[in-house]
Amino acid sequence: MDVELQNFIKVWILAITSFCYCFYISVRFPKGFCRLISLIPFFLLFIFLPLNLSSFHLCGPTAFFLAWLANFKLLLFCFDQGPLSPTPPSVFHFISIASLPIKTRQNPWPLHIENHLINPPKSPDFAKTKQNISHVSKSILLAVKVLLLAILFHSYNYKQHFHKNVILAMYCVHTYLELEIVLALGALPARAIFGFEIEPQFNEPYLATSLQDFWGQRWNLMVTSILRPTVYYPIRRISTHIVVSRWVSLPAIVAVFIVSGLMHELIYYYLTRVYPTWEVTWFFILQGVAVAMEVVVKKVVPVKLRLHRAVSGPLALGFVAVTGIWLFFPQLVRNRVDEKAIGEYSKLVDFVKELLPF
């Protein structure tokens, strides 16, 4: 583990140095092809850096932050688009936005002025008090999710008594909880040090009313905000010359899920170090086709004849869970990535116990 931590530190030193180059040097190139050429070595570097790590909890987030999010943000940066445009005022802001799973809020007014214009406060401290209450409630909810994740990890000690489908269902919940917690922790430095107002990374996906609502408005919104300008909008523009305007979004929707599936295959390779089986790609293709069909149904079927959200929501969540058990998890389970993650958690618990004075 000491070697793994050393490699982790080296990986992120290289990554931060690369972001410094992007801020000081690449920004001087004109936007477009020239800037893109100047950043190609770093696109490749960020793809190879996670190969230096082997642990689930260090390799997985690093691969997600660098090989996927950072590369896509820098790709948009080449054309003066995305979260890095306009260029942040300092190198520390640039590094935070480029390397962490965050998207800062774009408010035309400072928060206290905007709150005053929309909803005049009863006292000067009204907006600040409201914001503090919101942060406290989110912190409490996050603490509850951490507790639930700890309970899940503990329950894995008895998984030999559970049916395999029950275990896979637990993995579905585990995936959501751990991903949200990791992304929240990843965003914490930027929020604490620079005071960034950060858009939420998840929006209570368990309350989704449809597949379109789940994937577009609630699940892993950082990825959604990156895939829209890099994949959805360009494919939609191209589709206007091929497809009638009413259905122009359908090819773009499917393309977004195909790209997401390929990026998940890359992350799976980092975690398993075996050749892709394309199961996870097919999982996302299936989700894309289902979302596209849902869009068609919403355009064709009158509102009065659609399923009530109390029915459509559980159906959507059930579809994601069942297809996830079928296609998303098998490659991880076959290569015992789940056991590796559970083992790392057990080592962490033992380490914490050794530090406790009682």
C-alpha positions as CSV (number, residue, x, y, z in Angstrom):
1,M,0.0,0.0,0.0
2,D,2.9,2.4,0.7
3,V,4.1,1.9,-2.9
4,E,0.5,2.5,-4.2
5,L,0.3,5.8,-2.2
6,Q,3.7,6.9,-3.6
7,N,2.5,6.2,-7.1
8,F,-0.8,8.0,-6.4
9,I,1.2,11.1,-5.3
10,K,3.4,10.9,-8.4
11,V,0.5,10.6,-10.7
12,W,-1.2,13.7,-9.3
13,I,2.1,15.7,-9.3
14,L,2.4,15.0,-13.0
15,A,-1.2,15.8,-13.6
16,I,-1.0,19.2,-11.7
17,T,2.2,20.0,-13.6
18,S,0.4,19.3,-16.9
19,F,-2.5,21.6,-15.9
20,C,0.0,24.3,-15.1
21,Y,1.4,24.0,-18.7
22,C,-2.1,24.2,-20.1
23,F,-2.8,27.4,-18.1
24,Y,0.4,29.2,-18.8
25,I,1.4,27.9,-22.3
26,S,-1.5,26.3,-24.2
27,V,-3.8,29.3,-23.5
28,R,-1.4,31.4,-25.6
29,F,-2.2,29.4,-28.7
30,P,-5.2,30.5,-30.7
31,K,-8.3,28.5,-30.1
32,G,-9.0,25.6,-32.4
33,F,-6.6,23.3,-34.2
34,C,-3.3,24.9,-32.9
35,R,-4.4,24.7,-29.3
36,L,-5.6,21.1,-29.8
37,I,-2.2,20.1,-31.2
38,S,-0.5,21.6,-28.2
39,L,-2.6,19.5,-25.8
40,I,-2.4,16.1,-27.6
41,P,0.5,14.9,-25.4
42,F,-1.5,15.6,-22.3
43,F,-4.6,13.8,-23.6
44,L,-2.3,10.8,-24.0
45,L,-0.6,11.3,-20.6
46,F,-4.0,11.5,-18.8
47,I,-5.0,8.2,-20.4
48,F,-1.8,6.4,-19.3
49,L,-1.4,7.9,-15.8
50,P,-4.1,5.7,-14.2
51,L,-2.2,2.6,-15.3
52,N,0.3,3.3,-12.5
53,L,-2.4,2.6,-9.9
54,S,-4.0,-0.8,-9.0
55,S,-6.2,-0.2,-6.0
56,F,-9.9,0.3,-6.6
57,H,-10.4,3.4,-4.6
58,L,-7.4,5.2,-6.0
59,C,-7.3,4.0,-9.6
60,G,-11.1,4.3,-10.2
61,P,-11.5,8.0,-9.2
62,T,-8.2,9.0,-10.8
63,A,-9.2,7.4,-14.1
64,F,-12.6,9.1,-14.0
65,F,-11.1,12.5,-13.1
66,L,-8.2,12.5,-15.5
67,A,-8.8,10.1,-18.4
68,W,-12.5,11.1,-18.8
69,L,-13.4,14.5,-17.2
70,A,-10.1,16.3,-17.6
71,N,-9.6,15.2,-21.2
72,F,-13.1,16.2,-22.2
73,K,-12.8,19.6,-20.4
74,L,-9.5,20.3,-22.1
75,L,-11.0,19.3,-25.4
76,L,-13.7,21.9,-24.9
77,F,-11.0,24.3,-23.7
78,C,-9.3,24.0,-27.1
79,F,-12.3,25.7,-28.7
80,D,-13.0,28.2,-25.8
81,Q,-16.0,26.2,-24.6
82,G,-16.9,24.3,-21.4
83,P,-16.1,25.0,-17.7
84,L,-12.5,26.2,-18.5
85,S,-13.8,29.0,-20.7
86,P,-13.4,31.9,-20.1
87,T,-10.0,31.0,-18.7
88,P,-10.1,31.0,-14.8
89,P,-8.3,34.0,-13.2
90,S,-5.6,31.9,-11.5
91,V,-3.7,28.7,-12.0
92,F,-5.2,27.3,-8.8
93,H,-8.7,27.9,-10.1
94,F,-7.8,26.3,-13.4
95,I,-6.3,23.2,-11.8
96,S,-9.4,22.8,-9.5
97,I,-11.9,23.1,-12.3
98,A,-9.9,20.9,-14.7
99,S,-9.0,18.1,-12.3
100,L,-12.0,17.9,-10.0
101,P,-15.5,16.7,-10.7
102,I,-17.0,20.2,-10.3
103,K,-19.0,22.7,-12.3
104,T,-19.2,26.1,-10.8
105,R,-22.5,27.9,-10.9
106,Q,-22.8,30.6,-13.5
107,N,-24.7,33.4,-11.7
108,P,-25.0,36.8,-13.4
109,W,-25.3,38.4,-9.9
110,P,-23.6,37.6,-6.7
111,L,-25.6,35.1,-4.6
112,H,-26.8,37.6,-2.0
113,I,-27.9,40.1,-4.7
114,E,-29.7,37.5,-6.8
115,N,-31.6,36.3,-3.7
116,H,-32.6,39.9,-2.9
117,L,-33.9,40.5,-6.3
118,I,-35.9,37.3,-6.6
119,N,-37.2,37.0,-3.0
120,P,-36.6,40.2,-0.9
121,P,-35.2,39.1,2.5
122,K,-36.9,39.9,5.7
123,S,-33.5,40.7,7.3
124,P,-30.0,41.3,5.9
125,D,-28.9,37.8,6.9
126,F,-31.8,36.0,5.4
127,A,-30.0,34.8,2.2
128,K,-26.9,33.7,4.2
129,T,-29.1,31.9,6.8
130,K,-31.1,30.1,4.0
131,Q,-27.8,29.1,2.3
132,N,-26.4,27.7,5.6
133,I,-29.6,25.7,6.2
134,S,-29.3,24.2,2.7
135,H,-25.6,23.3,3.3
136,V,-26.4,21.7,6.7
137,S,-29.3,19.6,5.3
138,K,-27.1,18.4,2.5
139,S,-24.3,17.6,4.9
140,I,-26.7,15.6,7.1
141,L,-28.0,13.7,4.0
142,L,-24.4,13.0,2.9
143,A,-23.6,11.7,6.4
144,V,-26.7,9.4,6.3
145,K,-25.4,8.0,2.9
146,V,-21.9,7.4,4.4
147,L,-23.6,5.5,7.2
148,L,-25.6,3.4,4.7
149,L,-22.5,2.7,2.7
150,A,-20.7,1.5,5.9
151,I,-23.6,-0.8,6.6
152,L,-23.5,-2.2,3.1
153,F,-19.8,-2.9,3.5
154,H,-20.4,-4.6,6.8
155,S,-23.2,-6.7,5.3
156,Y,-20.8,-8.1,2.7
157,N,-19.2,-10.1,5.5
158,Y,-22.3,-12.3,5.4
159,K,-22.9,-12.3,1.6
160,Q,-22.4,-16.1,1.5
161,H,-25.9,-16.2,3.0
162,F,-27.5,-14.0,0.3
163,H,-28.8,-14.9,-3.1
164,K,-26.5,-13.6,-5.9
165,N,-29.2,-11.4,-7.2
166,V,-29.6,-9.8,-3.8
167,I,-25.9,-9.1,-3.7
168,L,-26.1,-7.5,-7.2
169,A,-29.0,-5.4,-6.1
170,M,-26.8,-4.3,-3.1
171,Y,-24.1,-3.4,-5.6
172,C,-26.6,-1.1,-7.4
173,V,-27.2,0.8,-4.2
174,H,-23.5,0.7,-3.4
175,T,-22.5,2.2,-6.8
176,Y,-24.8,5.1,-6.3
177,L,-23.7,5.8,-2.7
178,E,-20.0,5.5,-3.3
179,L,-20.0,7.5,-6.5
180,E,-21.9,10.3,-4.9
181,I,-19.7,10.3,-1.8
182,V,-16.5,10.2,-3.8
183,L,-17.6,13.0,-6.1
184,A,-18.7,15.1,-3.1
185,L,-15.3,14.5,-1.4
186,G,-13.6,15.4,-4.7
187,A,-15.4,18.7,-4.9
188,L,-14.8,19.6,-1.2
189,P,-11.3,21.1,-1.7
190,A,-12.5,23.6,-4.3
191,R,-15.5,24.5,-2.2
192,A,-13.5,24.9,1.0
193,I,-10.4,26.7,-0.4
194,F,-11.9,28.9,-3.1
195,G,-15.5,29.2,-1.9
196,F,-16.8,28.0,-5.3
197,E,-20.6,27.7,-5.6
198,I,-20.7,24.2,-7.1
199,E,-23.7,22.7,-9.0
200,P,-24.9,19.4,-7.5
201,Q,-23.4,16.2,-8.9
202,F,-26.5,14.2,-8.2
203,N,-30.1,15.2,-7.9
204,E,-31.8,12.4,-5.9
205,P,-31.8,9.9,-8.7
206,Y,-34.1,7.6,-6.7
207,L,-36.8,10.2,-7.3
208,A,-36.6,10.0,-11.1
209,T,-39.9,9.9,-13.0
210,S,-38.5,8.5,-16.3
211,L,-35.3,7.3,-17.9
212,Q,-34.9,10.7,-19.5
213,D,-35.2,12.4,-16.1
214,F,-32.9,9.8,-14.5
215,W,-30.0,10.1,-17.0
216,G,-30.4,13.8,-18.0
217,Q,-31.4,15.5,-14.8
218,R,-30.4,13.4,-11.8
219,W,-27.6,10.9,-12.4
220,N,-23.9,12.0,-12.4
221,L,-24.7,15.5,-13.7
222,M,-21.0,16.3,-14.1
223,V,-20.8,13.8,-16.9
224,T,-24.1,15.0,-18.4
225,S,-22.8,18.6,-18.5
226,I,-19.6,17.4,-20.3
227,L,-21.2,15.1,-22.8
228,R,-23.7,17.7,-23.9
229,P,-21.2,20.1,-25.5
230,T,-18.7,17.4,-26.6
231,V,-21.1,14.9,-28.1
232,Y,-24.8,15.8,-28.0
233,Y,-24.8,19.3,-29.5
234,P,-22.3,18.4,-32.4
235,I,-24.2,15.3,-33.4
236,R,-27.5,17.1,-33.1
237,R,-26.2,19.8,-35.5
238,I,-25.0,17.1,-38.0
239,S,-28.4,15.3,-37.7
240,T,-30.3,18.4,-38.8
241,H,-29.0,17.7,-42.4
242,I,-30.1,14.0,-42.2
243,V,-33.2,13.7,-39.9
244,V,-36.4,15.7,-39.8
245,S,-36.4,18.4,-37.1
246,R,-38.9,16.5,-34.9
247,W,-36.5,13.6,-34.5
248,V,-33.2,15.4,-34.7
249,S,-32.3,14.7,-31.0
250,L,-32.6,10.9,-31.3
251,P,-29.2,10.2,-33.0
252,A,-27.5,12.6,-30.6
253,I,-29.1,10.8,-27.6
254,V,-27.8,7.4,-28.7
255,A,-24.4,8.8,-29.6
256,V,-24.0,10.3,-26.1
257,F,-24.7,6.8,-24.5
258,I,-22.3,5.1,-26.9
259,V,-19.5,7.5,-25.9
260,S,-20.4,7.0,-22.2
261,G,-20.2,3.2,-22.7
262,L,-16.8,3.4,-24.4
263,M,-15.4,5.6,-21.6
264,H,-16.8,3.1,-19.0
265,E,-15.0,0.4,-20.9
266,L,-11.8,2.3,-20.5
267,I,-12.3,2.7,-16.7
268,Y,-13.2,-1.0,-16.5
269,Y,-9.8,-1.8,-18.2
270,Y,-8.0,0.3,-15.6
271,L,-9.8,-1.7,-12.8
272,T,-9.5,-5.2,-14.3
273,R,-6.6,-5.0,-16.7
274,V,-8.3,-7.4,-19.1
275,Y,-9.5,-6.8,-22.6
276,P,-13.0,-5.3,-23.0
277,T,-16.0,-7.7,-23.2
278,W,-18.2,-4.7,-24.4
279,E,-20.9,-5.6,-21.9
280,V,-20.9,-2.2,-20.3
281,T,-20.9,-0.6,-23.7
282,W,-24.0,-2.5,-24.6
283,F,-25.6,-1.5,-21.3
284,F,-25.3,2.1,-22.2
285,I,-26.4,1.5,-25.8
286,L,-29.5,-0.1,-24.4
287,Q,-30.1,2.9,-22.1
288,G,-29.6,5.2,-25.1
289,V,-32.1,3.3,-27.3
290,A,-34.6,3.2,-24.4
291,V,-34.3,6.9,-23.7
292,A,-34.7,7.7,-27.4
293,M,-37.8,5.5,-27.5
294,E,-39.1,7.3,-24.5
295,V,-38.6,10.6,-26.3
296,V,-40.6,9.3,-29.3
297,V,-43.4,8.1,-27.0
298,K,-43.6,11.5,-25.3
299,K,-43.8,13.3,-28.6
300,V,-46.5,10.9,-30.0
301,V,-48.7,10.0,-27.0
302,P,-50.8,12.8,-25.5
303,V,-50.1,13.8,-21.9
304,K,-53.4,12.4,-20.6
305,L,-52.5,8.9,-21.9
306,R,-49.0,8.7,-20.4
307,L,-48.2,6.7,-17.3
308,H,-48.4,8.5,-14.0
309,R,-45.0,9.4,-12.5
310,A,-45.7,7.1,-9.6
311,V,-45.7,4.3,-12.1
312,S,-43.1,5.5,-14.6
313,G,-40.5,6.3,-12.0
314,P,-40.3,2.8,-10.4
315,L,-40.4,1.3,-13.9
316,A,-37.4,3.5,-15.0
317,L,-35.4,2.6,-11.9
318,G,-36.2,-1.0,-12.3
319,F,-35.1,-1.0,-15.9
320,V,-31.8,0.6,-14.9
321,A,-31.3,-1.9,-12.1
322,V,-32.2,-5.0,-14.0
323,T,-30.1,-4.1,-17.1
324,G,-27.3,-3.1,-14.7
325,I,-27.3,-6.6,-13.1
326,W,-27.4,-8.1,-16.5
327,L,-24.7,-6.1,-18.2
328,F,-23.0,-3.5,-15.9
329,F,-21.7,-5.6,-13.1
330,P,-20.8,-9.1,-14.5
331,Q,-17.3,-8.0,-15.8
332,L,-16.4,-6.5,-12.4
333,V,-17.7,-9.6,-10.5
334,R,-15.9,-12.0,-12.9
335,N,-12.6,-10.2,-12.3
336,R,-13.2,-9.9,-8.5
337,V,-13.1,-6.1,-8.5
338,D,-16.0,-6.2,-6.0
339,E,-13.9,-8.3,-3.6
340,K,-10.9,-6.0,-4.1
341,A,-13.1,-2.9,-3.1
342,I,-14.5,-4.7,-0.1
343,G,-11.0,-5.8,1.0
344,E,-9.7,-2.3,0.7
345,Y,-12.5,-1.1,2.9
346,S,-11.7,-3.7,5.5
347,K,-8.0,-2.6,5.6
348,L,-9.2,1.0,6.0
349,V,-11.4,0.0,9.0
350,D,-8.5,-1.9,10.6
351,F,-6.2,1.0,10.1
352,V,-8.6,3.4,11.8
353,K,-9.1,1.0,14.6
354,E,-5.3,0.9,15.2
355,L,-5.3,4.8,15.5
356,L,-8.2,4.9,18.1
357,P,-7.0,5.1,21.7
358,F,-9.7,2.7,22.9
